[in-house]
Amino acid sequence: MALKTFPISVALVDRTVLLAGGGETMLRKARLLAPFGARLRLVHPDPATGLADLAAEVRRRPFVPADLDGAVLAFADGDDPQTAAAVVDAARARGVPVNVPDRPALSGFIMPAIIDRDPITVAISSGGAAPVLVRRLRARLEAALEPNLGALARFLDRFRPAVKATRTDETARRRFWEAVVDGPAAARLLAGDEDGAHAALLRALDDPGHGQEASGRVALVGAGPGDPDLLTLRALRVLQDADVVVHDRLVDDRILDYVRRDARRIFVGKSKADHTLPQDRINALLVAEARAGHRVVRLKGGDPFVFGRGGEEVEALRAAGIPVEVVPGITAALGCGAAATIPVTHRGAAQGVTIVTGHGKDGEPDLDWEALARLKHTLVIYMGLSAAGRIADRLTAAGLPAATPAALIEKGTRPDQVLAVGTLGGLPALAAAHRMAGPALIVVGEVVRLADPARITEIARPALAVAAE
């Protein structure tokens, strides 16, 4: 059984680590630990060739609990179950973290695969679930990471006192280092030009404005329909640079995991009957945070400019003289449709796509239902779940056949996505059968017939057959 583990880095220089076992497994552990300065205490009657040479202390006898005295970590050989059990019991009684290779159920910690670019260390772990996969990932990362990363870290460390002395504000120091790491000094060091890197960093150090901004700024960022893998690379970079993230209810918690831990997060989510913060106050909040010199991200589900009120926020920020950037995201109509394999356009079925909202400022939206019914378009309706019955009535009264295929996609692209397929006339019953609470999209049109049957929630399968007749 895999362990859910919290990764930490442990200082081992001149600290005792117990190795209870004498086989190849302990030899591999000794080779891994020795370069980190650990003082290895080996306990085994007959250790493998070469193992004793790596240990600072060798006790050629069976394990006894006193062998844990002064140890900060312990390893026990799982090929000797009796000894392993004794070590685990004694270590837990003394509060010493213990690892039994390939025995996660007995282990208090898991040894990760390590990429060593001293002092940069990258650790990869599956909690013991898939060691071979972890080794493969390590090989890929080894190939991707520059060989001189450790040299860069040591080089930057030499300048830390000078930077701290000249930049007393924590935010100013962080932005300085961000500019250095992304700039010519780091590039030259990684290329092997230490003299050029030294000169570039001295120039940066002598420039009080290096990496700093005259004022704050705001980025309106689309988080996509839910799946974090659908974030754009630009969105990811902007998120990780943000001082403040103002986010909506529709932003998946997994996306917020990409935000820097020391960045402030401000929730301003809205639902139909609950506006945590009215739009004018959100606008004022963005302006105030930017005027305080912060890098602000306004994080929205989908795309900021598709029913996200991003245009209103841009207007307010421009009026206040705040620099603003828009980072588009995959809008729900496209992302959720793709997740259900429903194309919004398809030759012979839909010449275009029309995206509307099912919720107006004062209730029912002001839509030209007759025009929507006449178009040979896929119709995608946002925020229409609670009004599904009224929408179906308006469209059928305008001439769109009640038998037109229709789909409800709830929590599209997420692990708990629900795809319900039926007909326009059956939309209210379809929503009720699934007890949908949203967020959900309504898709109406012949393209719904192309929905992947494997992704349709079981209760909707009879409705799909009706729609296809």
C-alpha positions as CSV (number, residue, x, y, z in Angstrom):
1,M,0.0,0.0,0.0
2,A,1.4,3.4,-1.0
3,L,2.1,6.0,1.7
4,K,0.9,9.6,1.4
5,T,4.2,11.3,2.4
6,F,5.3,14.9,3.0
7,P,8.6,15.7,1.4
8,I,11.3,17.2,3.6
9,S,15.1,17.6,3.3
10,V,17.1,16.3,6.3
11,A,20.6,17.5,7.2
12,L,22.8,14.4,7.7
13,V,26.3,15.8,8.0
14,D,28.0,14.1,11.0
15,R,24.7,12.6,12.2
16,T,24.2,8.9,12.8
17,V,22.1,6.8,10.5
18,L,21.5,3.2,11.4
19,L,21.7,0.4,8.7
20,A,20.4,-2.8,10.1
21,G,21.2,-5.4,7.4
22,G,24.2,-6.5,5.4
23,G,22.9,-7.3,1.9
24,E,22.8,-5.5,-1.4
25,T,19.8,-3.4,-0.4
26,M,21.8,-1.8,2.5
27,L,24.8,-1.4,0.3
28,R,22.7,0.7,-2.2
29,K,21.4,2.8,0.7
30,A,25.0,3.3,2.1
31,R,26.2,4.5,-1.3
32,L,23.2,7.0,-1.5
33,L,23.7,8.3,2.1
34,A,27.5,8.6,2.3
35,P,27.8,11.6,-0.1
36,F,25.4,13.6,2.2
37,G,27.9,13.4,5.1
38,A,25.9,10.8,7.2
39,R,27.8,8.9,9.9
40,L,26.7,5.3,9.0
41,R,26.3,2.8,11.8
42,L,26.1,-0.7,10.3
43,V,24.7,-3.6,12.3
44,H,25.0,-7.1,10.8
45,P,27.0,-10.3,11.6
46,D,28.3,-10.6,8.0
47,P,27.9,-7.5,5.8
48,A,28.3,-7.6,2.1
49,T,31.7,-6.8,0.5
50,G,32.3,-3.1,0.4
51,L,29.5,-2.2,2.8
52,A,31.7,-2.0,5.9
53,D,34.0,0.3,4.1
54,L,31.3,2.9,3.8
55,A,30.3,2.8,7.5
56,A,31.8,4.9,10.2
57,E,30.9,2.2,12.8
58,V,30.4,-1.5,12.2
59,R,28.8,-3.8,14.8
60,R,29.1,-7.4,13.6
61,R,26.2,-9.0,15.5
62,P,22.4,-9.0,15.4
63,F,20.4,-5.9,16.0
64,V,19.5,-4.7,19.5
65,P,17.4,-1.7,20.4
66,A,20.4,0.2,21.8
67,D,21.8,0.3,18.3
68,L,19.4,3.2,17.7
69,D,21.0,5.4,20.4
70,G,21.8,8.8,18.8
71,A,20.4,7.8,15.4
72,V,18.3,10.3,13.4
73,L,17.2,7.8,10.8
74,A,17.1,4.0,10.6
75,F,17.0,1.6,7.7
76,A,16.2,-2.1,8.0
77,D,16.6,-4.8,5.4
78,G,13.1,-6.2,4.4
79,D,14.7,-9.5,3.3
80,D,15.1,-10.3,7.0
81,P,11.5,-9.9,8.3
82,Q,12.3,-10.8,11.9
83,T,15.1,-8.2,12.2
84,A,13.1,-5.6,10.2
85,A,10.1,-6.0,12.6
86,A,12.4,-5.6,15.6
87,V,14.0,-2.4,14.1
88,V,10.6,-0.9,13.2
89,D,9.2,-1.5,16.7
90,A,12.3,-0.1,18.5
91,A,12.5,2.9,16.1
92,R,8.8,3.8,16.6
93,A,9.2,3.5,20.3
94,R,12.1,6.0,20.3
95,G,10.6,8.3,17.7
96,V,13.3,7.6,15.1
97,P,12.0,7.6,11.5
98,V,12.5,4.2,9.9
99,N,12.5,2.9,6.4
100,V,12.2,-0.7,5.2
101,P,12.9,-0.8,1.4
102,D,10.0,-2.1,-0.6
103,R,7.9,-2.4,2.5
104,P,5.8,0.8,2.6
105,A,3.4,-0.5,5.3
106,L,6.4,-0.9,7.7
107,S,8.0,2.4,6.8
108,G,7.6,5.8,8.5
109,F,9.2,7.5,5.5
110,I,10.0,6.6,1.9
111,M,13.3,7.1,0.2
112,P,12.7,9.2,-3.0
113,A,14.6,9.0,-6.2
114,I,17.2,11.8,-6.0
115,I,18.7,14.1,-8.6
116,D,21.7,15.7,-7.0
117,R,23.0,19.0,-8.3
118,D,24.7,19.9,-5.0
119,P,23.3,22.0,-3.3
120,I,20.2,21.6,-5.5
121,T,18.4,18.4,-4.7
122,V,15.3,17.1,-6.5
123,A,13.4,14.2,-4.9
124,I,10.7,12.1,-6.6
125,S,8.5,9.7,-4.7
126,S,5.4,7.6,-5.4
127,G,5.0,6.7,-1.7
128,G,6.3,3.3,-2.6
129,A,3.6,2.5,-5.1
130,A,5.6,2.6,-8.3
131,P,9.4,2.6,-7.9
132,V,10.1,1.8,-11.5
133,L,8.0,4.7,-12.7
134,V,9.8,7.0,-10.3
135,R,13.2,5.9,-11.7
136,R,11.9,6.6,-15.2
137,L,10.8,10.1,-14.2
138,R,14.2,10.7,-12.6
139,A,15.9,9.8,-15.8
140,R,13.8,12.2,-17.8
141,L,14.4,15.0,-15.3
142,E,18.1,14.3,-15.2
143,A,18.2,14.9,-18.9
144,A,16.1,18.1,-18.7
145,L,18.0,19.8,-15.9
146,E,21.2,21.8,-16.6
147,P,24.4,20.2,-15.3
148,N,25.5,23.5,-13.8
149,L,22.4,24.1,-11.6
150,G,24.4,23.4,-8.4
151,A,27.2,25.8,-9.5
152,L,24.5,28.5,-10.1
153,A,23.0,28.0,-6.6
154,R,26.5,28.3,-5.0
155,F,27.2,31.4,-7.1
156,L,24.0,33.1,-6.1
157,D,24.5,32.2,-2.4
158,R,27.7,34.3,-2.4
159,F,25.6,37.4,-3.1
160,R,22.9,36.9,-0.6
161,P,24.4,39.1,2.1
162,A,24.9,42.0,-0.3
163,V,21.4,41.7,-1.7
164,K,19.9,41.6,1.9
165,A,21.9,44.7,2.8
166,T,20.8,46.7,-0.2
167,R,17.2,45.4,-0.4
168,T,15.6,45.5,3.0
169,D,12.1,44.8,1.8
170,E,11.3,41.1,1.4
171,T,9.2,41.7,-1.8
172,A,12.0,43.8,-3.3
173,R,14.5,41.0,-2.6
174,R,12.3,38.3,-4.1
175,R,11.7,40.4,-7.3
176,F,15.4,41.1,-7.6
177,W,16.3,37.4,-7.4
178,E,13.5,36.5,-9.9
179,A,15.0,39.0,-12.4
180,V,18.5,37.6,-11.8
181,V,17.5,33.9,-12.2
182,D,15.6,34.8,-15.4
183,G,18.3,37.1,-16.6
184,P,21.8,37.2,-18.2
185,A,23.7,36.5,-15.0
186,A,22.2,33.1,-14.5
187,A,22.3,32.3,-18.3
188,R,26.0,33.0,-18.4
189,L,26.8,30.9,-15.3
190,L,24.8,28.0,-16.7
191,A,26.8,28.3,-19.9
192,G,30.1,28.1,-18.0
193,D,31.0,31.8,-18.1
194,E,31.5,32.6,-14.4
195,D,33.3,35.9,-15.0
196,G,30.5,37.2,-17.3
197,A,27.9,36.1,-14.7
198,H,29.8,37.8,-11.9
199,A,29.9,41.1,-13.9
200,A,26.2,40.9,-14.8
201,L,25.2,40.3,-11.2
202,L,27.3,43.2,-10.0
203,R,25.6,45.5,-12.5
204,A,22.2,44.2,-11.3
205,L,23.2,44.7,-7.6
206,D,24.2,48.3,-8.3
207,D,20.9,49.1,-10.0
208,P,18.3,49.9,-7.3
209,G,15.5,49.3,-9.8
210,H,16.6,45.9,-11.0
211,G,13.6,43.6,-11.1
212,Q,11.4,46.2,-9.4
213,E,8.3,47.8,-10.9
214,A,7.2,51.4,-10.7
215,S,3.7,50.3,-9.8
216,G,1.6,47.2,-9.4
217,R,-0.2,45.5,-12.2
218,V,-3.1,43.2,-12.8
219,A,-3.4,40.1,-15.0
220,L,-6.9,38.7,-15.9
221,V,-6.2,35.0,-16.2
222,G,-8.4,32.3,-17.6
223,A,-8.2,29.1,-15.6
224,G,-10.0,27.0,-18.1
225,P,-13.0,24.8,-17.4
226,G,-11.5,23.0,-14.5
227,D,-8.8,20.5,-15.4
228,P,-5.4,22.0,-14.3
229,D,-3.7,20.5,-17.3
230,L,-5.6,22.9,-19.5
231,L,-3.9,25.9,-18.0
232,T,-1.8,27.8,-20.6
233,L,2.0,28.1,-19.9
234,R,1.5,31.9,-19.7
235,A,-1.2,31.5,-17.1
236,L,1.1,29.2,-15.0
237,R,4.0,31.7,-15.1
238,V,1.8,34.6,-14.2
239,L,0.2,32.7,-11.3
240,Q,3.6,31.8,-9.9
241,D,4.7,35.4,-10.0
242,A,1.6,36.8,-8.3
243,D,1.6,38.5,-4.9
244,V,-2.2,38.4,-4.7
245,V,-4.7,36.1,-6.4
246,V,-8.3,37.1,-6.5
247,H,-10.2,34.0,-7.5
248,D,-13.7,32.9,-8.4
249,R,-15.9,30.0,-7.2
250,L,-15.4,28.1,-10.5
251,V,-11.6,27.9,-10.1
252,D,-10.7,24.3,-9.2
253,D,-8.7,24.0,-6.0
254,R,-6.0,22.0,-7.9
255,I,-5.3,25.1,-9.9
256,L,-4.8,27.2,-6.8
257,D,-2.1,24.7,-5.8
258,Y,0.1,26.4,-8.5
259,V,0.0,29.7,-6.6
260,R,3.0,30.6,-4.6
261,R,2.5,29.6,-0.9
262,D,3.3,33.1,0.3
263,A,0.9,34.8,-2.1
264,R,-2.4,36.1,-0.6
265,R,-5.5,34.5,-1.9
266,I,-8.8,36.4,-1.9
267,F,-12.0,34.6,-2.6
268,V,-14.7,36.6,-4.4
269,G,-16.8,33.8,-5.8
270,K,-20.4,34.3,-6.9
271,S,-23.3,32.0,-7.3
272,K,-26.8,32.7,-8.4
273,A,-28.1,33.9,-5.0
274,D,-24.9,34.6,-3.3
275,H,-22.4,37.3,-4.4
276,T,-19.5,37.2,-1.9
277,L,-18.4,40.6,-3.3
278,P,-20.3,42.8,-5.8
279,Q,-18.6,43.5,-9.1
280,D,-17.9,47.2,-8.3
281,R,-16.1,46.2,-5.1
282,I,-14.1,43.6,-6.9
283,N,-13.0,46.3,-9.3
284,A,-12.1,48.6,-6.4
285,L,-10.1,45.7,-4.8
286,L,-8.1,45.1,-7.9
287,V,-7.2,48.8,-8.2
288,A,-6.3,49.1,-4.5
289,E,-4.0,46.0,-4.6
290,A,-2.3,47.2,-7.7
291,R,-1.8,50.7,-6.3
292,A,-0.1,49.1,-3.3
293,G,2.6,47.8,-5.7
294,H,1.4,44.2,-5.9
295,R,1.3,41.9,-8.9
296,V,-2.3,40.9,-8.9
297,V,-3.9,38.0,-10.7
298,R,-7.7,38.0,-11.2
299,L,-8.2,34.3,-11.7
300,K,-11.5,33.3,-13.5
301,G,-13.0,30.0,-14.6
302,G,-12.9,29.5,-18.4
303,D,-11.9,32.6,-20.3
304,P,-12.0,36.2,-18.7
305,F,-13.8,37.6,-21.8
306,V,-16.5,35.0,-22.1
307,F,-19.2,35.7,-19.6
308,G,-16.5,36.5,-17.1
309,R,-17.0,40.2,-16.8
310,G,-13.4,40.7,-17.7
311,G,-14.3,43.6,-20.0
312,E,-15.7,45.5,-17.0
313,E,-12.6,44.9,-15.0
314,V,-10.4,46.1,-17.8
315,E,-12.3,49.3,-18.1
316,A,-12.1,50.0,-14.3
317,L,-8.3,49.3,-14.3
318,R,-7.6,51.4,-17.3
319,A,-9.7,54.3,-15.8
320,A,-7.5,54.0,-12.7
321,G,-4.3,54.0,-14.8
322,I,-3.4,50.4,-13.8
323,P,-1.4,48.3,-16.2
324,V,-3.5,45.3,-17.2
325,E,-2.8,42.1,-19.1
326,V,-5.3,39.5,-20.3
327,V,-4.2,35.8,-20.3
328,P,-6.9,33.9,-22.2
329,G,-8.1,30.5,-21.0
330,I,-10.0,27.6,-22.7
331,T,-13.6,28.6,-22.4
332,A,-16.1,26.1,-21.1
333,A,-18.0,25.8,-24.4
334,L,-14.9,24.4,-26.1
335,G,-13.2,22.6,-23.1
336,C,-16.3,20.8,-21.9
337,G,-17.4,20.0,-25.4
338,A,-14.0,18.4,-26.1
339,A,-14.1,16.5,-22.8
340,A,-17.4,15.0,-24.0
341,T,-16.2,14.7,-27.6
342,I,-19.0,17.0,-28.7
343,P,-17.6,19.3,-31.5
344,V,-19.2,22.7,-31.5
345,T,-19.0,22.7,-35.3
346,H,-19.3,19.8,-37.7
347,R,-19.8,19.5,-41.4
348,G,-23.4,18.8,-42.2
349,A,-24.5,19.3,-38.6
350,A,-23.5,22.8,-37.5
351,Q,-22.2,25.7,-39.6
352,G,-21.3,27.7,-36.5
353,V,-21.6,28.0,-32.7
354,T,-23.6,30.5,-30.7
355,I,-22.7,31.0,-27.1
356,V,-25.3,32.7,-24.8
357,T,-26.1,33.0,-21.2
358,G,-29.2,31.5,-19.6
359,H,-29.2,34.1,-16.8
360,G,-29.9,37.8,-17.3
361,K,-29.3,40.7,-15.0
362,D,-33.0,40.7,-13.9
363,G,-33.7,37.0,-14.4
364,E,-34.5,35.8,-17.9
365,P,-32.0,36.9,-20.5
366,D,-33.0,39.2,-23.4
367,L,-32.5,36.8,-26.3
368,D,-33.9,36.6,-29.8
369,W,-35.3,33.1,-29.4
370,E,-36.6,33.0,-33.0
371,A,-33.2,33.8,-34.4
372,L,-31.5,31.2,-32.2
373,A,-34.0,28.6,-33.4
374,R,-33.5,29.5,-37.1
375,L,-29.7,29.3,-37.1
376,K,-28.1,26.0,-38.1
377,H,-25.7,26.5,-35.2
378,T,-24.7,24.6,-32.1
379,L,-26.2,26.5,-29.2
380,V,-24.2,26.5,-26.0
381,I,-25.9,28.0,-23.0
382,Y,-24.0,29.1,-19.9
383,M,-25.6,29.5,-16.5
384,G,-28.8,27.9,-17.7
385,L,-29.2,24.9,-15.5
386,S,-31.9,26.4,-13.2
387,A,-33.7,27.8,-16.2
388,A,-33.5,24.6,-18.3
389,G,-37.3,24.2,-18.5
390,R,-37.9,27.8,-19.5
391,I,-35.1,27.7,-22.1
392,A,-36.6,24.5,-23.6
393,D,-40.0,26.1,-23.8
394,R,-38.7,29.3,-25.4
395,L,-36.7,27.5,-28.1
396,T,-39.5,25.0,-28.9
397,A,-42.1,27.8,-29.1
398,A,-39.7,29.6,-31.5
399,G,-39.7,26.6,-33.8
400,L,-36.8,24.4,-32.7
401,P,-38.0,20.8,-32.6
402,A,-38.4,19.3,-29.1
403,A,-36.6,16.2,-30.4
404,T,-33.4,18.2,-31.1
405,P,-30.5,16.4,-29.4
406,A,-29.3,18.2,-26.2
407,A,-26.7,17.6,-23.5
408,L,-26.0,18.7,-20.0
409,I,-22.4,18.8,-19.0
410,E,-21.8,19.3,-15.3
411,K,-18.3,19.9,-13.9
412,G,-16.8,19.4,-17.4
413,T,-13.2,18.2,-17.7
414,R,-13.1,17.4,-14.0
415,P,-12.8,13.9,-12.5
416,D,-16.5,14.0,-11.4
417,Q,-17.8,15.2,-14.8
418,V,-21.4,14.2,-15.6
419,L,-22.5,14.0,-19.2
420,A,-26.3,13.6,-19.7
421,V,-27.6,13.3,-23.2
422,G,-31.2,13.6,-24.3
423,T,-33.5,15.9,-26.2
424,L,-34.3,19.6,-26.0
425,G,-37.8,18.8,-24.7
426,G,-36.4,16.5,-22.0
427,L,-33.9,18.9,-20.6
428,P,-35.7,19.6,-17.3
429,A,-36.2,15.9,-16.6
430,L,-32.6,15.2,-17.5
431,A,-31.3,17.8,-15.0
432,A,-33.7,16.5,-12.3
433,A,-32.7,12.9,-12.9
434,H,-29.1,13.7,-12.2
435,R,-29.8,16.2,-9.4
436,M,-27.4,18.6,-11.0
437,A,-26.2,21.5,-9.0
438,G,-23.7,23.0,-11.5
439,P,-21.6,24.4,-12.8
440,A,-23.2,23.0,-16.0
441,L,-23.4,23.8,-19.7
442,I,-26.4,23.1,-22.0
443,V,-25.5,22.1,-25.5
444,V,-28.2,22.0,-28.1
445,G,-27.8,20.7,-31.7
446,E,-27.1,17.8,-34.0
447,V,-23.5,17.7,-32.9
448,V,-24.6,16.1,-29.5
449,R,-25.1,12.8,-31.4
450,L,-21.3,12.7,-31.6
451,A,-20.9,12.5,-27.8
452,D,-18.7,9.6,-26.8
453,P,-21.0,6.9,-25.4
454,A,-18.3,5.7,-23.0
455,R,-18.5,9.1,-21.3
456,I,-22.2,9.4,-20.9
457,T,-23.6,8.8,-17.4
458,E,-25.5,5.5,-17.3
459,I,-28.9,7.0,-16.7
460,A,-28.7,9.0,-19.9
461,R,-28.2,6.1,-22.3
462,P,-31.9,5.5,-23.0
463,A,-32.3,9.2,-23.8
464,L,-29.3,9.0,-26.2
465,A,-31.0,6.2,-28.1
466,V,-34.2,8.3,-28.4
467,A,-32.2,11.3,-29.7
468,A,-30.5,9.2,-32.3
469,E,-33.7,7.7,-33.8
